[in-house]
Amino acid sequence: MSGPLISNAATVRITRVDGCGRPVCGPENSYVTDCFASVEYKANVDDGADVKFTAANGRTCGYKKGCPTFNGFDITYTFFQASPEMIEIMTGAPVVFGFDGKPIGFDSCSIPCRSGFALEVWADVLGEDVCPEESTGDGAWIYLLVPWVTNGQIGDLTLNDSAVNLSLTGATRAGGRWGVGPYDVVAKDATGAVGPMPAPLGPDCHRRILITTVAPPQPSADYLPVLCDSAS
């Protein structure tokens, strides 16, 4: 495939991870939505200290540029859908349940810094060659994964006569135990059979971006399960 043209972001999946960055398996540990405005990844980089040797006459005798240190990405996720389930996974905010046991709201409390979530984003790809010649697949998507986001918190909220956006900030971490993930997100052979990622992220890596012919999951209106069979 030639260089893809990335169009609009289409779908987001949030998955609960534990204090070591492992996906938490079980019935109420993920959520899928297409009702969001944007996902911003801002690189957090320390420039490092430059070393410069200056002679008495002002001439520079030697110079070495400082080596930058990449600390991760600061995430800003802007969305419209105030789902108690999704917000609980991202922030640890306790869910408020109604008389029938269904979520009706959430509480804003202290930030549980050891909780975390994985964030997957699918964006549409444009181009004449995104559809394979074979009869498998319905197109292509850019798939972005940050497998470990911590310190999730909801930002300022203003209620007025305009549409209300909710904003969540968090920070990525490297070295988690997401592995190849608990989901089938790429084709694993020429027949179009689906499977998990072919390899985990490296221990110093915070984000993966790839092209996939596997369509994103359908949006949900409730918690979704995370199955353990293919998790690693």
N, C-alpha and C positions, 0 to 999 in steps of 0.2 A: 504494500500500500504506500502511495506517495504521502507527503506530509499532510496530516489531517487538518481540516478547517474546523475549529471548535466553535460550536454554536452555543445556544443557551443551556444552562444547567437544568436538568430535568427532574432528578429524583435524589433524595437523601435517605440513607438508612443509618439509624443510631443503634449501637449495640453496647450493652453494659459489659464492662471489663472489671476484673478484681484489682486488688492492690499490687499485683505483679503484671498487670496488662494482659491477663488471660481472658478470653471471652467467657462470660458466665452462661452456662447452659441451663435451660429450663423454660418454663412456659411464659414468663413475663419479663423478657430481657432484651427485646428489640422493638423498634418502631420504624415505619416507613412513611414518608410524606413527600408530596410534590408541591406543598403549599408553603413556599419559602421565597425570600427575595434574593438572598445572596449568601455566599460563603467566602470569606476573605482569609487568606493565608499570608501573614506578614512575617517575614524572616526576622528572627531575633539573633543578631550577630554582634559580637564584640570585635572591634577592629584590631586589637592587639597593639603593643607598644613598638613604635619605630625606634631603631637604633641609629644614631648619627654621630660621626666623629668629625669635629670641626677644629681646624688648626687655628693657631693664634692669629694668623693673617686673614682668617675668615674663610679660607678654602675648605671645602668638604673633602676629607680624606677617605671617608667610607660611609656607606649608608646601607641599611637593611630594612626593608619594609616589614612591619609587624605582620605576623600570621593571624588572619581572622579566625575566630572561634564561633562556630555555628551552634547556637543553643537550642534551636528548634523554631517552630512557628507559633506565633500568637494568632489564635483563631477567633474570628468574629462571625457568628452565624445569625443572620437576620431572618426572622420568620413571622408569619401571620397567625398560625394556628396554635392557640394556647392549650395544647393537649396536656392534661396533667400527667399522662403516662410518659410522653416524650420528655417533658421537663424533669420528671422524677429520675429518669435514666441519666440525663445529662448533668443534673445538679445535686441529686440526692434529696431534693425537696419532698417532704412527706405529702402523700396524696390524701385528699379529703374524700371520703366515700359517702354516698347517699344512702337512703333507707334500703335500697335494693342491692347494695354492695357495689354499685358502679361508681367509678371516679367522677366527681363533680367539681374538683378544684385542687389546689395545692397550697402549702404554706411556704413562706419565705423565711428561712432560718439561717444559721451559721453555715459556712462553707465546709463540707467534709472533704478535705484535700486528698484523702486516700482513695476516694471513689473516682471512677473514670468511665470513659466511653470511647468507642471507636466510631469514626465518622467516615462513611463512604458516600461519594457523590458521583452521579452519572451525568455527563453532558453530551448533547447530541453532536455527531460528527457529520459534516457536509462534504459532498464530493461524489463524483460519478463512480468511483471504484470502491465505495464502502459496502456494496452488496456483492458477496462472492458469486462466482459463476455457478457453483453448486446450488442445489435446492435447499440448503440448510442456511439458517440465519435470516434475519429481517433487517439487517443494517449493521451499524457499528456505533459504539459509544466510547468516549473517553471516560475511564474509570480512575477516580482519585481516592486513595485510602490513606487516612492517618489513623493507625491502629490504637493509639493511646493518647487521649486528651484528658487532662486533669484540671482541677481548679475551675470547673464550670460554674458560672454565675450569671444570673439574669441582670441586665443593666437597667438604667433609668427607664421609667415608664410614665408617659404623659397621656392622660385621657382628655380628649377635647372633641371638636366637631369634625376631625379628620380621621382617616384610617389609622389604626393602631398597629405599629410594628413592635415586635419583641426582639431583643438583641441579647445573645449569649456570647460571653467571652470565655476562653480557656487557653491552655498552653499544651503543646505536644511534648511527649517524652519518647526517648529511644530505649531500645533494649527490653521491650516487653515480651510477652509470651503469646502473641497473636498467632504466630506460626504462619501457615498458609490460609488460616481462617476457617470458620465453620460453614462457609457458603460456597456454592458453585458460581463462579463469576467469570470464567473464561472457558473457551473451547479447549478440550484436551486432546482431540485428534481430528483428522480430516472429515470424519463423518458428522461433525457438529455436536458430538456428545459433550456435555458440560462437566466441569470439575472445579476444584479450588485453584488458587494461584499455584503456578509450578514450583515456586520456592518462596521461603520467608524473606522478609526484609532483613538486612544486615543489622548487627547490634548497634551501629551508630546512625542508623537511618530513621527518619521521622515520617517520610511520605513516599508513596509509590503512585506513579501515573502510568497507565498503560491503555492500549486500545483493545477493546473486547467486542466480540460479536454476540455476546450473551446479553439479552435485554435486561434492564433493571427490574427489580421487584415491583409489584403493584402496591400502591399506597394502602395503608391500613387505617382503621378507625379505633384501634385498640392495641394493647400489647401483642407482640408476636413471639412465638417460641424460638429459641436458639437450640438446635439439635446438636448433640455431642458426637454423632457418628463420624463425621469428617473433620472434627476439630483436632488441632494439634498444638 
